[in-house]
Amino acid sequence: MAGWYEVNRASDGQYRFVLKAGNGEVILNSELYKTKASAMNGIASVQKNSPDDVRYERLMSKNDKAYFNLKAANHQVIGTSQLYASVQSRDKGIESVQNNGSSDTIKDQTV
């Protein structure tokens, strides 16, 4: 099964989206957006940028957990991963976003 996006509303009324892999696991989290249209633009940016390896910023947290940011061409962060126990796990997460990011399935949880 292919991955999909879910658009949700936060408790403060703002919007966010997640990208889920085919197994339902969240592989990318967006920032908060003031409008649903902005969140949808964020999804379009992930769809466009996710296949390109140079768009991934590979990082380590303060507690030595690996994670990544997906950035647009303007260097703005589009989405952030979970924290991974190893660099190898993080790299598999990037591969999953590259494989699932082009999905055009969007589940709107705000209606």
N, C-alpha and C positions, 0 to 999 in steps of 0.2 A: 504494500500500500504506500502511496506517495504521501508526502508531508502536506501540511496545510497551515494557514494562519488563523488565529482567533483574535478578534477585536473585543476588548472588554472596557468597562467603565470603572475607574477607581472610585474609592469612597468620597473623594473630593470633587467628583464630577468630570475629571479629566479622562482622556482615553489613552489606551496602550494596546499594543499587540504583542503576541508571542508567535514564534514559528515552532511548530511541532513536527517531529519526525513521524514516519509512518507508524511507529509503535506507540505514538501518543506522548512521547517524552518531549518536554520543552527544550529546545536547542538554542533559542535566541530570544531575548527580552528587549523590548523597545523602551525608550524614555517615555515620559508622560507628555501628552499633547492636549492642547486646549480644545481642539475641535476634532470631530471624527474625520473630517476631510484631511486634516493634517496627518492623522494616523494612517489613513489610506495612502497618502503620498509617501509616508515612511515605508509602507509595504512595497509600493512600486519601486522605491529606491533599493530595498533589499533584493527584490526580484532582478533588478538591473545589475547590482554590484556583487551579489553573492558568488557568482561563478569565478570572479577574478581574485586570484590568490594575493595580489599586492594590496587588496583592500582590507586585509586582516592584520590587525595589530596584536601581536602575541605578547602577553604580559604575565607578570607574577604579582600576586597580592602580597600584602605585608606579612601574611602568615604562610608564605611560600606555597600558595596554591596557584596553579596555572589557570589562566582564562584568556579570552580574546574579545576584542571589539571589532565590529564590522564598520568600516568607514566609507562614506560616499567620496566621490571625486574631489569635493571641496574640503575633505578631511574631517567633516562633521561625523560624529558617532551616530550610526543608525540603530545599532543593537549591540548588546553585551551578552556574553555567555554566562553560564553558571561557573562556579569554581570547581576545578578538577584536581584530583589527587596527584596527577602526573602530567608532564608535557606530552607524553604519548596519548593520553586520554583527551587532552585539549586538542591535539592535532586531529584526532578522530572526530571531535565535535565540529571542527572547522570543515572537515570533509563532509559531514552530515549536512551542514548549512549549505555548502556548495551544491550538494546533490538535491536538497529539498527546497532551497530558496527560490527557485524559479516557479514554484507551484502557483497556480492561479486560483486555488481553492481558498476562499475566505469565509470563515464562519463568524457571523456577526452576533455576538452575545449581548449586544446592547439593546436589542429590540424585544 
